[in-house]
Amino acid sequence: MMPDLGKYAGTVLSAYAISLVLLVALVALSWWQARRMKRRLDAAETRYRNG
């Protein structure tokens, strides 16, 4: 299933690995920011309702 990459195997596989790590980091950062913003929005809505 994997093509023969010859002498470029290390370079190509490293590029795939780095891309995968960066993609996972981007998803994790987006998820973390979304949770943080949701908490801030909930707090603001609570202040608005009670204030």
FIKOLZA-1660 file (N, C-alpha, C; in steps of 0.1 Angstrom, whole numbers, plus 5000, padded with zeros to 4 digits):
% residues 51
   i   px   py   pz ch aa at
   1 5008 4988 5000  A  M  N
   1 5000 5000 5000  A  M CA
   1 5009 5013 5000  A  M  C
   2 5020 5012 5007  A  M  N
   2 5029 5024 5007  A  M CA
   2 5038 5024 4995  A  M  C
   3 5039 5035 4988  A  P  N
   3 5048 5036 4977  A  P CA
   3 5062 5036 4981  A  P  C
   4 5071 5031 4972  A  D  N
   4 5085 5031 4974  A  D CA
   4 5090 5045 4973  A  D  C
   5 5095 5051 4984  A  L  N
   5 5100 5065 4984  A  L CA
   5 5115 5066 4982  A  L  C
   6 5122 5055 4983  A  G  N
   6 5136 5055 4980  A  G CA
   6 5143 5063 4991  A  G  C
   7 5153 5071 4986  A  K  N
   7 5161 5079 4995  A  K CA
   7 5153 5091 5001  A  K  C
   8 5141 5094 4997  A  Y  N
   8 5133 5104 5002  A  Y CA
   8 5124 5100 5013  A  Y  C
   9 5124 5087 5017  A  A  N
   9 5115 5082 5026  A  A CA
   9 5115 5089 5040  A  A  C
  10 5127 5092 5045  A  G  N
  10 5128 5099 5057  A  G CA
  10 5122 5113 5057  A  G  C
  11 5125 5120 5046  A  T  N
  11 5120 5134 5044  A  T CA
  11 5104 5134 5043  A  T  C
  12 5099 5125 5035  A  V  N
  12 5085 5125 5033  A  V CA
  12 5077 5121 5045  A  V  C
  13 5082 5110 5052  A  L  N
  13 5076 5106 5064  A  L CA
  13 5077 5116 5075  A  L  C
  14 5088 5123 5076  A  S  N
  14 5089 5134 5086  A  S CA
  14 5079 5145 5083  A  S  C
  15 5078 5148 5070  A  A  N
  15 5068 5159 5067  A  A CA
  15 5054 5155 5070  A  A  C
  16 5050 5142 5068  A  Y  N
  16 5037 5137 5072  A  Y CA
  16 5036 5138 5087  A  Y  C
  17 5046 5134 5094  A  A  N
  17 5045 5134 5109  A  A CA
  17 5043 5148 5114  A  A  C
  18 5051 5157 5109  A  I  N
  18 5051 5171 5114  A  I CA
  18 5037 5177 5110  A  I  C
  19 5032 5174 5099  A  S  N
  19 5019 5179 5095  A  S CA
  19 5008 5174 5104  A  S  C
  20 5009 5161 5107  A  L  N
  20 4999 5155 5116  A  L CA
  20 5000 5161 5130  A  L  C
  21 5012 5163 5135  A  V  N
  21 5013 5169 5149  A  V CA
  21 5008 5183 5148  A  V  C
  22 5011 5191 5138  A  L  N
  22 5005 5205 5137  A  L CA
  22 4990 5205 5136  A  L  C
  23 4984 5196 5129  A  L  N
  23 4970 5195 5127  A  L CA
  23 4963 5191 5141  A  L  C
  24 4969 5182 5148  A  V  N
  24 4964 5178 5161  A  V CA
  24 4965 5190 5171  A  V  C
  25 4976 5198 5170  A  A  N
  25 4978 5209 5179  A  A CA
  25 4968 5220 5175  A  A  C
  26 4965 5222 5163  A  L  N
  26 4955 5232 5158  A  L CA
  26 4941 5229 5163  A  L  C
  27 4938 5216 5162  A  V  N
  27 4924 5212 5167  A  V CA
  27 4924 5213 5182  A  V  C
  28 4934 5209 5189  A  A  N
  28 4934 5211 5204  A  A CA
  28 4934 5225 5208  A  A  C
  29 4941 5234 5202  A  L  N
  29 4940 5248 5205  A  L CA
  29 4927 5254 5202  A  L  C
  30 4920 5250 5191  A  S  N
  30 4907 5255 5188  A  S CA
  30 4897 5250 5198  A  S  C
  31 4898 5238 5202  A  W  N
  31 4889 5232 5212  A  W CA
  31 4891 5239 5226  A  W  C
  32 4904 5242 5230  A  W  N
  32 4906 5248 5242  A  W CA
  32 4901 5263 5242  A  W  C
  33 4903 5270 5231  A  Q  N
  33 4898 5283 5230  A  Q CA
  33 4882 5284 5230  A  Q  C
  34 4876 5274 5224  A  A  N
  34 4862 5274 5224  A  A CA
  34 4856 5272 5238  A  A  C
  35 4862 5263 5245  A  R  N
  35 4858 5260 5259  A  R CA
  35 4860 5273 5268  A  R  C
  36 4871 5279 5266  A  R  N
  36 4874 5292 5273  A  R CA
  36 4864 5303 5270  A  R  C
  37 4861 5304 5257  A  M  N
  37 4852 5315 5253  A  M CA
  37 4838 5311 5258  A  M  C
  38 4834 5299 5258  A  K  N
  38 4821 5295 5263  A  K CA
  38 4820 5298 5278  A  K  C
  39 4830 5295 5286  A  R  N
  39 4830 5299 5300  A  R CA
  39 4829 5314 5302  A  R  C
  40 4836 5322 5294  A  R  N
  40 4835 5336 5295  A  R CA
  40 4821 5342 5291  A  R  C
  41 4816 5336 5281  A  L  N
  41 4802 5340 5276  A  L CA
  41 4792 5336 5287  A  L  C
  42 4793 5324 5293  A  D  N
  42 4784 5320 5303  A  D CA
  42 4784 5330 5315  A  D  C
  43 4797 5334 5319  A  A  N
  43 4799 5343 5330  A  A CA
  43 4792 5357 5327  A  A  C
  44 4794 5361 5314  A  A  N
  44 4789 5374 5310  A  A CA
  44 4774 5374 5310  A  A  C
  45 4768 5363 5306  A  E  N
  45 4753 5361 5305  A  E CA
  45 4748 5361 5320  A  E  C
  46 4755 5354 5329  A  T  N
  46 4751 5354 5343  A  T CA
  46 4751 5368 5349  A  T  C
  47 4762 5375 5346  A  R  N
  47 4762 5389 5351  A  R CA
  47 4751 5397 5346  A  R  C
  48 4748 5396 5333  A  Y  N
  48 4738 5404 5327  A  Y CA
  48 4724 5401 5333  A  Y  C
  49 4721 5388 5335  A  R  N
  49 4708 5384 5341  A  R CA
  49 4707 5389 5355  A  R  C
  50 4718 5388 5363  A  N  N
  50 4717 5391 5377  A  N CA
  50 4720 5406 5380  A  N  C
  51 4724 5414 5370  A  G  N
  51 4728 5427 5372  A  G CA
  51 4719 5438 5368  A  G  C
% end
